[in-house]
Amino acid sequence: MKCAECGRAVSLKDGTCYYCREIPAASEAELKLMLIDMERKEAKNQSGNGIFKFARILSFLLGLSLAIIAIINVFDTKFFLFACALVFVFNAWTLENGYMRSTIFCILISGVTSIYTLSLGVNYLRGDQQNFSIAFFAVFMSILIAIPGILMIYHTEMEKRKK
């Protein structure tokens, strides 16, 4: 059976066309409320996507800066800093919203690399190598490196509170 107005198939239950029939006022109000609720949920998800985009960009920039620091040889170690740089670039490539393993990976590498760069600064605070500017640079880099992990922890906590 086809509709006389639009030519599409009609419902077998009540014989009306889904496209041409009038929607009851009660159902229309319920439908509008459902659409508003869906828009609100989408807006909340978009705010979470912004955190992930920022963390991805920051991870990529931190990876580049760690590679530059390793090449310039600011600290005595090159290999581990360059490995950290590669891991941060890899993190920027794999970090996704809704994929918990990538979030855990981001938190893990942020924490480990942050502690490592902080420990590099300790050597310049004591002994023969006393150089406060390099020590404070290490502390500054340690704080910057911790930010992607902190952002992912914040995002995870906000997701828990939504539910």
VENHUUR-V122658 format. One record per pair of residues at least 24 apart in sequence whose C-alpha atoms are under 6 Angstrom apart, sorted by the first residue. I is the first residue (numbers start at 1). J is the second residue. D is the distance in whole Angstrom. If there is no record, write none. Layout:
BEGIN
((I;J;D) (I;J;D))
END
This chain:
BEGIN
((55;148;5) (56;92;4) (59;88;5) (59;92;5) (60;89;5) (60;92;5) (63;88;5) (63;89;5) (106;149;6) (107;149;4) (110;145;6) (110;146;5) (110;149;5) (114;142;4) (114;145;5) (114;146;6) (117;142;6) (118;142;6))
END
